[in-house]
Structures are given as structure tokens and as C-alpha cells.
Amino acid sequence: MNGDVSHLFAETSIDDEVLYVGRAPELSAGSEYTIRIGYRDTSDESKFIRMYINITLE
């Protein structure tokens, strides 16, 4: 990165098996971002998934 700070976040809730993606309120509508998230099975590290999510803020 070039020193810019993004105010996006992604977190997992294991209880309800949901990925939450959020943003800080000061980010401008129309801004575009790509986030990358990966998950790996803790008992078998050969099993994993990687996701690229394109985001356009409203």
C-alpha cells in the first residue's frame, strides 16, 4: 500500500457461519475496493478457500 488507510472490515461469526463486511461511515459512495479473504481447515490444511470480493460503496 502507499500509506492509505482503508476503513473496510470483514469478520466471521462462527456461531451463525456468516461473513460480515462493513465500512467506516466517512468513506465516499462510489468508491471501489477489492478484499481478499482466505479460510483454511484447521485439521486438514490442504482444504482451503480463497475469495476475492469486489465492493462498490453506495
N, C-alpha and C positions, 0 to 999 in steps of 0.2 A: 504494500500500500504506500501511498505517497503522503502519509500523515493525516489523511482524512479519517474522521471517526464516524462510523455508521451507527445508527441507533435502531438497528433491527435485532430481533432476538428470535430464537427457536428453542423450545424446550419440550421435553417429553413427559407425559404423565403416565407412569406405568400402571397406575390403578385403573385408568379408563382407556389405555392404549391409544392415546391421541397425541399428535404433534401440534403444538400451538406455535403460531408465528405472529409476532407483534411488532409494533414500531413506536418510536417516540413521537409525540404529537407535533413537534416542530419540523418534521420532515415534510417537504412540499408534495402536494398532489402532482401526479405525473412523473415523479422520479421513478427510475427503473433500477432494479438490483437483481443479482443472481446470488442465491445462497446455496451452499453445498453441505449436505448432511450425510453422515455415514453411521450405520449401525452394524455391530458385529456380535455374533452369538458368543457368549462368554464360555460355553462348554465346547464349542467347535469353531475355532477361529477361521476355518475355511468357508464358513457360512457368513455372508455379509451382504448388505445392500447399501448402495450409494445413490443419493438423489440430488439432482440439480433442480432448483425451483426458481423460475423467473417470476419476479414480482414487479407490478406497476401499481403505485400507490394511488388511491382515489381521494 
